[in-house]
Amino acid sequence: MLSQILITIESVNTRMGIEEPDLYSQTFYAKTVLLGESSVGKTSIRRSYMGYSFSTSHQMTLGADFSEKSLELNILDDKGEVKRQAHLTLQIWDLAGQQGFESIRKRFMHGATIIIIVYDRTSKNTFDSMNEWLDEVITTNPDQEMPLLIVGNKSDLKKNIVVSDQDVENYIKEVKIKYPKISKHVYAITTSALSGENINLLFEKVTTSFLDLITEDDDWLNSAIIHGSGTFNSGES
């Protein structure tokens, strides 16, 4: 079964300024998992963030695709001046949404530090299935406190949107009750992988929510540093 896993590796370096509390270490690694039904646009979102053009031909992810982005963070003081720099590597695992890949997905979900669940704003079924995806990743990481980003993709198809803002609000309330460990770090955003709308904003939120978490919890900070072994954390040990 493992021989059927297709993993592509992409790497990009960039710089950004972040207003954050002082950090305890210069180097951090964040294992980010992209989840959601097939064809919601997970791969297009990841590729857009990595700087690739939108592809109109859909190729299903078989197992997992991997991208890595290194961020040189300028940590700013109250005056907006750089007080120190830190390095954060986003390891983005784009996991297959088809049935039959559950056991493979769990291998790559293990050790996740950030969850992104994508739904198609023009498909209520993809929105209703988010509970299943969240259950799957939480079951795999039962003791891990992880930021959750709920992403409604295909915002460019305005006339076909069927998932309302109220639907998303209600879902977030349910999540916060059911999963108290992640209740403080649940965010929703809408994107268009086709136009690039809010793609960078999405991953800026990934970055700042990760930094928020590690600066408020010493145990979580230590865990985040341990993840930074410099090797791919696929969950296979």
C-alpha positions, -999 to +999 in steps of 0.1 A: +000+000+000+028+024+008+042+020-027+011+038-040+018+070-020+028+098-042+049+125-024+060+156-042+084+180-025+084+217-030+104+243-011+103+281-010+119+308+013+102+341+021+102+369+047+074+384+067+070+408+096+050+395+126+040+414+158+044+387+184+057+382+220+093+374+225+101+338+214+122+313+233+139+298+203+151+309+169+139+279+150+104+264+148+087+237+127+050+235+121+035+204+106+004+216+088-022+191+074-046+200+046-078+179+049-112+178+031-132+160+004-117+153-030-120+182-054-125+210-028-093+226-039-067+216-013-039+210-038-048+242-057-046+262-024-012+247-016+001+252-050-011+288-051+007+296-018+038+280-032+036+304-062+024+281-089-003+290-114-038+276-112-044+244-132-077+236-148-070+199-150-077+181-118-054+153-107-063+135-075-038+134-048-027+098-042-018+095-005+000+127+003+018+156-014+043+176+006+055+212+003+078+232+026+080+269+030+107+286+051+097+319+067+122+343+081+101+361+107+109+397+117+096+399+153+084+435+158+083+456+189+055+481+199+070+507+176+070+484+146+108+480+146+125+446+143+136+434+178+147+399+168+144+374+140+131+338+141+129+310+115+097+290+110+094+261+085+059+253+074+057+216+065+024+214+045+010+179+040-018+178+014-037+145+022-059+125-002-096+130+003-108+097-013-122+068+007-097+039+010-068+061+021-078+064+058-049+043+071-024+061+049-038+095+060-034+087+097+003+080+092+008+115+079-017+132+103+004+119+133+022+148+149+002+175+132+006+210+148-020+228+126-052+216+109-066+231+078-100+217+067-112+228+033-147+227+020-162+238-013-186+268-008-207+256-037-212+221-022-231+216+011-219+179+012-183+189+015-192+213+044-212+187+062-184+162+060-159+184+080-168+167+113-155+134+099-122+150+089-118+167+123-127+135+142-101+117+121-072+141+129-082+145+166-084+108+171-049+105+156-036+132+179-058+130+210-036+150+233-024+177+209-037+212+211-038+224+175-051+255+158-079+248+133-085+268+102-119+262+084-114+272+048-143+278+024-128+276-011-142+286-046-153+320-035-151+331-072-182+311-080-204+337-063-237+327-079-233+290-068-224+295-032-247+275-009-228+275+024-237+306+044-217+326+069-243+315+095-236+279+087-199+284+094-206+304+126-228+276+139-202+250+130-175+269+149-197+270+180-202+232+178-165+226+174-156+248+204-180+228+226-170+194+213-132+200+213-123+223+242-085+217+235-087+237+203-116+260+213-093+291+216-078+286+182-106+281+156-107+304+127-127+306+095-116+321+061-129+321+025-105+317-004-103+313-041-074+292-054-084+304-089-080+341-082-056+338-053-081+356-030-070+353+007-045+325+000-016+344+016-039+357+043-048+320+051-012+310+057-004+342+075-031+332+100-016+297+101+017+313+111+004+338+137-019+312+153+011+288+156+031+316+173+002+325+196+001+289+208+038+283+214+042+316+233+014+308+257+023+272+264+058+260+274+049+223+269+035+230+234+066+251+226+089+222+235+068+199+213+071+223+184+108+225+187+111+187+189+092+185+156+121+204+140+144+175+135+151+186+099+135+155+086+100+148+072+077+139+100+054+115+081+043+097+113+062+066+104+085+055+132 
